[in-house]
Amino acid sequence: MLLRFALVAGLAASSLPALGVTADELVAKNLQARGGADKLRAVTSMHTLGKMRLGGGLEAKTETFAMAPDAQSKGMFRQEMSLQGLTAVQSWDGQQAWAINPFEGRRDPQKLSGDDTKDLVQSADIAGPLLDAQKKGERIEYLGTEDIDGTDAHKLRVTFKNGDSRVIYLDPDQFLEIRVVDHRIVRGQEQVQTTDVGEYEKVDGVYFPFEQGQNHVESAELNKPVDAAMFSFPTAKR
């Protein structure tokens, strides 16, 4: 999943004419910087390999598979993390999410609650929430600018259909995301997660951040065939 602003939060872009910029203009600049809306819409799947820095010098291998939402599907997403011979899995098949976490002694797949699926569902949207937001039922507001490590970044807030939101910080020169802050309601409590992103690389004409918080993407490929069965809850072996 980028910027900060020092203006009154909650005001829509149309309410801030003095700033000389609107949410729509910033979204358009971001999509263009990432390769263009048409190329982003053309992305149907993504496969990545990378690593997660766990601290203490430990690094886990990671692998993700995603199938973008379309008219028939809400999208699918699967991520794996391997360390010391064990592999944890989290997956969303478009209807149900499940996980295997041997690091917590759970070697059998367990179905996840609706609140625990939110991050996986958003990850399935490969192009991100700024593309075709209105069609997805999202609302985007411009909140002004905020200093992010010396960068006077533009700040957008995306409110999702379920009421959760994401604040996206855009670099004022390149208009790419440099930070995202997710606000999710999980079991009645708000959870806030901040992720700094960067090190953009071009993959088949589209730019993606290869640094995402503790996660580093080492390779990525788009629009390769993906077996949809891998996202489904595992059936018992006989």
Secondary structure as GFF3:
##gff-version 3
##sequence-region A 1 238
A	DSSP	three_ten_helix	13	15	.	.	.	ID=ss1
A	DSSP	three_ten_helix	17	19	.	.	.	ID=ss2
A	DSSP	alpha_helix	23	33	.	.	.	ID=ss3
A	DSSP	alpha_helix	37	41	.	.	.	ID=ss4
A	DSSP	beta_strand	45	55	.	.	.	ID=ss5
A	DSSP	beta_strand	58	67	.	.	.	ID=ss6
A	DSSP	beta_strand	76	83	.	.	.	ID=ss7
A	DSSP	beta_strand	86	92	.	.	.	ID=ss8
A	DSSP	beta_strand	97	101	.	.	.	ID=ss9
A	DSSP	three_ten_helix	102	104	.	.	.	ID=ss10
A	DSSP	beta_strand	106	111	.	.	.	ID=ss11
A	DSSP	three_ten_helix	115	117	.	.	.	ID=ss12
A	DSSP	alpha_helix	118	124	.	.	.	ID=ss13
A	DSSP	beta_strand	139	148	.	.	.	ID=ss14
A	DSSP	beta_strand	151	159	.	.	.	ID=ss15
A	DSSP	beta_strand	165	170	.	.	.	ID=ss16
A	DSSP	beta_strand	177	186	.	.	.	ID=ss17
A	DSSP	beta_strand	189	203	.	.	.	ID=ss18
A	DSSP	beta_strand	206	212	.	.	.	ID=ss19
A	DSSP	beta_strand	215	222	.	.	.	ID=ss20
A	DSSP	three_ten_helix	228	231	.	.	.	ID=ss21
###
